[in-house]
Structure formats: structure tokens, C-alpha cells
Amino acid sequence: MRISLYDLLQRTPLLLADGATGTNFMHMGLEPGFPPDIWNLTEPSKPETLHRQFVEAGSDIILTNTFGANAPRLKLHDAQDDTYAINKAGAEIAGRVAEAATRPVVVAGSVGPTGELFEPMGEMTMEGAVAAFKTQIEGLRDGGADVIWIETMSAAEEIQAAAQAAIDCGMPYVYTASFDTAGKTMMGIAPDQIHNIAAGLSEPPLAVGSNCGVGASDLLLGTLDMTAADPDAVIVGKANCGIPHVMGKETVYSGTPELMYDYAQLAADAGVRIIGGCCGNAPEHVAAMRRSIDDYLARNEPGPRPTRASLEETLGALVNPPVEAGTTGRRGRGAGGRRRR
């Protein structure tokens, strides 16, 4: 059953997005370095299976398998000419799963960064970025995506370019950044600045927020700044599942479903309305977040607004905490909290 993100936000105060793509695809045979987006054309049953698993786990929003499906990134694999086809197929695959669901499910067209630096640090121009994203988003739109989901961004210019491309294609959009560098993005965006990035565009986003980064505690600390800066905004929080550890060819995350259950409760108390998982989150982690959100809504009694201390007590110490005034900063302990393992 299909529905727009706007309509679903009117129906319920809390929505559940999905989990990881790459780390789950590794269990399906994805080789390191191979772009999973190409599976939309060569192995469509694999992304379809993962989408279905997330819907069965309780996701209200599923992200298409198109995170790296822009021409600059696909060019690394000589697949840039397939940009439109890969994205259209990705939206169609997710759409089939949503249409077969017995409850409303939103198909969000995933749009990740190009990997290029903007002038004067690099060669990417605003016009070039908008054009690259437009080709991708045209494919997602024509494949039936309900909303464009711009994610894991670090530069304001790249968010603006992707958002403008979505507007040019007549699509509603969401954007999230990755605050993985002492509480900011790699290019210096602070969480409380997230709302201002689209201020000059003709259409505002449906939601903004954070995904990925370096840990659930770090991500939620940033969302507290976002909700304080604009209490009326719809905030997204898609956190990684614990801390990554490389084991052979695989990257394994330390977080348990119990950790993500706690994360979802704290995210709701922080004012996050769209809760989900990023790297390391398998369907069982998403199912735990579904139970957490349902329990939270049934209780109908929000908890106190989290603090840094309460986040660290429950989810573990900050991995890369913000630099405090007058200090040079230090890395957090990174060890698990009371329910990490």
C-alpha cells in the first residue's frame, strides 16, 4: 500500500524508517568495493528481499538501493551511462514491495554524495552537481519514488544542489547530514545549522536530520541541537548500530537489538519524528525499534528530554564528542553503555 510521506506524517507522530543496505548486502554476497546499486539491474531479487524484510520488521519508510547511483560515483565502475536506468529500477523494486504491503509504506529515493569537492577546493560546480543529481532523481521519480531522500551529506552546497535537483524534478525531499567530526560534518556544518541550508530554495524540505556518523549517542546529541533550534521541524535520526569492527572481509557492528530499542525511545524523547537505523542495522534491529516505538506510543507518556549524561549511560560514551570552548577536543571512550552488549 503506497502513501506519501506528507500524508503519513499527518497520521502518526512517530515513523520508522529502515536499516542498513551495504552491511546487509554483504551477507547476500556483495563483494567489497562492488557498487550495490548495480544489483538493481543484475540481481533485483536481492534488494527486493531486503526491502521486504524491512517492511516485515515494521518499517514505514524504505530507502531505495540507489545511495551511490549518481554519475560521478558510477563512473568509477564505468556505469555512468546507466545512471537513469539504475535509479528507475531501484524505485520500481522498492515500489513493488510497498504496493504488496498490507499497511501504508513510503518509498524514499536514496541520494548520497557524489564524492567530489566543490570549487575552489575541488572541481565540482553547483551547475554540475545539480545536473548530476537531476539525472539520478529523474530515474527515481519515473520509477515511482514518493520522496527524494538526500542522505549522509557533509557539505551545504551538495545538499543545496541535490535539493534543487529534486525541486526541478517536481519531487518533495528530505535531507540528512553525517555529523562525524567532533559534532559537525566533515565540511563544518553544525547540527543547529541544518535548518538554514535550504532557506534560499523555492520549496522547503519535508524533514531534515542526521544519519550514519560515529555512534548512536553522538547522533542523538546532535538531534537535541536540531530540535532546540526549530521545535516545529520534522527531524530524522538514523543511527549506526554501535561501533564497527573489521572481521575479515566484513564490517561487524557491536550494537544489539536491545541497544536500538533504547535508542528509539531516547530519539522520541529528543523530538525525533522519523526514527531508523543506518550502518549495521539488520531487520532484527529494525524490529526492535518497531517494538520500541509501539511501546512508546502505547504508554502515551513521554520521558524527559535526554542529556549527554543520559545518552551515554544508556547507549555508550560519545565516540567523537564536540570540541568544547577553550579545549582542543578528545575522542570519547567508545565503550558500550549499560545495554550495548
QUIJO-V532733 format. One line per field, one symbol per residue. phi: phi as a letter, one per 20 degrees, with the letter a starting at -180 (. if undefined). psi: psi as a letter, one per 40 degrees, with the letter a starting at -180 (. if undefined). A space follows every 50 residues. Layout:
phi=???
psi=???
//
This chain:
phi=.ebefgffffebfcddeedfdgfffgfeofegneffgfggedcfffffff gffffffofecdefecgdedggefffdlcffegffffffffffffffffe fecfceedefcdfendeegefcdfdffffgfffffffgffffeofebede blecdfffffffffffffemdfbcccddedclncfgenfegfeffefege efceffbcrcbmncrffffffffffffffbfefeddcdefemdfcecmed dddffdgfffffgffffffenfdddacdgneegffffffffffffffffl bgefffcgfffffedofgecfgfegncenbeffmffefcfd
psi=hiiidddddddidhihaaaicdddddeeehihehhdddddddfddddddd ddddddeehdhhhigedffidddddeefedeeddddddddddddddddde ieihhhhhhhhiideiiiiedaehidddddddddddddddddeeidihgh ifidhdddddddddddddefhiiiiiihgegfeiideehideeddedede idhiidiiaiibaeiddddddddddddddgeeihhhhgiigahihhgbei hhieiidddddddddddddeehdhiaibhehidddddddddddddddddf giiihiidddddddeiihdgiihiheieiiiideiiadfd.
//
